[in-house]
C-alpha cells in the first residue's frame, strides 16, 4: 500500500487540523512536529515524529486531522490510504493486530508525556525528553547517544511547557555537570546513568540551580 513518496520542505505542513483525513503518513526521512491549536488562537507542540513513525493515527475515529503536522526539516513521507488499509486489515488479522498495537503505543506514549508534563519539574522534563528521544533513535538503528535535535529550543520549550530561557539554562547546566555535551543542536549524552537518576529522584535536581515550571 506504500507506493509513493512525497517531499515536504522545512516549515511546510504535511496536513492541517480540520482537513479531511483519508491518509496516514509514514515518515521516511526528516522529522515533523504536531501542533494543537485552541479556538482563541493559542498553539502548543504536542509531539515530534521521527523516521519510521506514522502520522495521523488519531484521525481514524473522526476522519479529520486534529493537529497540524509541520516539517522541522526537509522531509520525505509516504501516504497510506486509510480505506485500503482497513480493507486489508479485515482480511489479514495480523495486520489488524499491528494497527491496534500502533494506536496503543501512541496512547501509551501520550500518557507518559502527560505524566511528565504534569508531575515533573523542569530538569526532570528535559532529562525525560532526551532519554525518550535516545530510545527512539536506538529503536531505529541510530546512535542513542549522539542526538541531532531538529527542533529549536523554542519548539522544545513549547512541547515541555517551559520557557526558552529555562531550556537554554538547563542545557548549559547539564553540560557543565558532565551529563551532556551540547553544541548548538548537536547533543551527546555523556552520563546516561546520572541523567536517568534525575527521574528516579536519586539525584537532587535542585542542585542545578533555580528552575521554574
VEXBA-990751 format. One line per 4 residues: number of its first residue (from 1); their letters; for each residue x, y, z of C-alpha. Coordinates in steps of 0.05 Angstrom, whole numbers, plus 5000, padded with zeros to 4 digits. Layout:
N
NUM) A) X,Y,Z | ...
end
This chain:
213
1) XXXX) 5000,5000,5000 | 5060,5046,5008 | 5075,5061,4935 | 5097,5133,4932
5) XXXX) 5138,5184,4969 | 5125,5258,4975 | 5175,5312,4994 | 5158,5367,5044
9) XXXX) 5203,5427,5052 | 5221,5453,5121 | 5165,5494,5151 | 5111,5468,5105
13) XXXX) 5051,5427,5130 | 5041,5354,5114 | 4968,5364,5134 | 4929,5414,5175
17) XXXX) 4877,5408,5230 | 4806,5403,5204 | 4825,5373,5137 | 4791,5310,5114
21) XXXX) 4834,5252,5135 | 4837,5196,5084 | 4911,5180,5091 | 4962,5162,5143
25) XXXX) 5034,5184,5132 | 5096,5143,5144 | 5157,5187,5158 | 5213,5165,5111
29) XXXX) 5264,5219,5123 | 5269,5280,5168 | 5222,5297,5225 | 5156,5332,5238
33) XXXX) 5123,5368,5295 | 5049,5362,5314 | 5015,5427,5334 | 4949,5431,5371
37) XXXX) 4910,5496,5368 | 4854,5525,5410 | 4795,5568,5387 | 4828,5631,5416
41) XXXX) 4890,5621,5373 | 4938,5591,5423 | 4982,5535,5398 | 5025,5482,5431
45) XXXX) 5071,5429,5402 | 5047,5361,5427 | 5095,5314,5393 | 5156,5304,5349
49) XXXX) 5158,5248,5297 | 5218,5211,5270 | 5232,5165,5210 | 5192,5100,5216
53) XXXX) 5135,5133,5255 | 5065,5143,5228 | 5026,5208,5230 | 4950,5214,5231
57) XXXX) 4931,5153,5272 | 4886,5195,5317 | 4842,5212,5257 | 4814,5142,5250
61) XXXX) 4754,5159,5292 | 4733,5227,5265 | 4763,5223,5195 | 4791,5293,5204
65) XXXX) 4861,5313,5226 | 4862,5343,5295 | 4932,5374,5291 | 4978,5409,5242
69) XXXX) 5037,5366,5221 | 5094,5411,5200 | 5163,5392,5174 | 5220,5410,5221
73) XXXX) 5269,5400,5163 | 5265,5377,5091 | 5227,5312,5096 | 5201,5253,5057
77) XXXX) 5137,5217,5074 | 5096,5160,5044 | 5019,5166,5045 | 4978,5105,5063
81) XXXX) 4906,5103,5040 | 4864,5091,5103 | 4806,5056,5066 | 4854,5008,5032
85) XXXX) 4889,4995,5099 | 4823,4980,5134 | 4802,4934,5077 | 4867,4895,5082
89) XXXX) 4862,4892,5157 | 4793,4858,5152 | 4826,4803,5111 | 4890,4798,5150
93) XXXX) 4882,4792,5226 | 4957,4801,5235 | 4954,4869,5202 | 4894,4889,5244
97) XXXX) 4933,4869,5306 | 4992,4912,5284 | 4946,4972,5273 | 4918,4963,5343
101) XXXX) 4989,4959,5370 | 5008,5024,5335 | 4948,5060,5363 | 4960,5031,5432
105) XXXX) 5033,5052,5431 | 5013,5123,5412 | 4964,5126,5470 | 5016,5098,5518
109) XXXX) 5068,5150,5495 | 5016,5206,5503 | 5001,5183,5574 | 5075,5181,5593
113) XXXX) 5084,5251,5564 | 5023,5277,5601 | 5051,5248,5666 | 5119,5280,5654
117) XXXX) 5089,5349,5639 | 5040,5346,5697 | 5084,5320,5753 | 5157,5333,5736
121) XXXX) 5199,5395,5748 | 5237,5429,5692 | 5303,5390,5698 | 5265,5324,5701
125) XXXX) 5224,5342,5639 | 5285,5356,5598 | 5320,5293,5622 | 5257,5252,5606
129) XXXX) 5254,5282,5536 | 5327,5269,5519 | 5325,5197,5545 | 5260,5182,5508
133) XXXX) 5288,5212,5444 | 5351,5170,5453 | 5309,5106,5460 | 5270,5124,5397
137) XXXX) 5335,5136,5358 | 5363,5069,5382 | 5299,5032,5362 | 5312,5056,5291
141) XXXX) 5384,5032,5289 | 5413,5101,5301 | 5460,5125,5355 | 5425,5134,5421
145) XXXX) 5479,5179,5448 | 5492,5228,5391 | 5427,5267,5382 | 5415,5317,5327
149) XXXX) 5357,5359,5352 | 5317,5381,5292 | 5273,5425,5335 | 5292,5494,5361
153) XXXX) 5299,5509,5436 | 5234,5549,5430 | 5198,5489,5399 | 5225,5443,5453
157) XXXX) 5201,5493,5505 | 5131,5492,5474 | 5129,5416,5479 | 5155,5413,5550
161) XXXX) 5116,5472,5576 | 5179,5511,5593 | 5206,5579,5576 | 5261,5586,5523
165) XXXX) 5308,5614,5576 | 5296,5553,5621 | 5312,5504,5565 | 5376,5541,5549
169) XXXX) 5397,5546,5622 | 5384,5472,5634 | 5424,5452,5572 | 5482,5493,5599
173) XXXX) 5475,5463,5669 | 5473,5391,5642 | 5535,5406,5600 | 5572,5436,5660
177) XXXX) 5554,5375,5702 | 5583,5328,5651 | 5515,5296,5634 | 5516,5322,5562
181) XXXX) 5560,5355,5510 | 5520,5409,5476 | 5539,5446,5413 | 5481,5484,5381
185) XXXX) 5432,5429,5362 | 5482,5373,5370 | 5474,5338,5437 | 5515,5279,5461
189) XXXX) 5494,5241,5523 | 5556,5231,5565 | 5530,5202,5630 | 5464,5166,5618
193) XXXX) 5463,5137,5689 | 5465,5205,5723 | 5416,5234,5673 | 5368,5177,5689
197) XXXX) 5377,5188,5763 | 5342,5256,5756 | 5279,5217,5740 | 5290,5168,5798
201) XXXX) 5300,5226,5847 | 5367,5194,5864 | 5400,5259,5843 | 5379,5326,5870
205) XXXX) 5352,5367,5812 | 5354,5430,5855 | 5430,5427,5853 | 5424,5451,5781
209) XXXX) 5403,5519,5807 | 5335,5553,5808 | 5290,5530,5752 | 5217,5544,5741
213) X) 5159,5506,5711
end
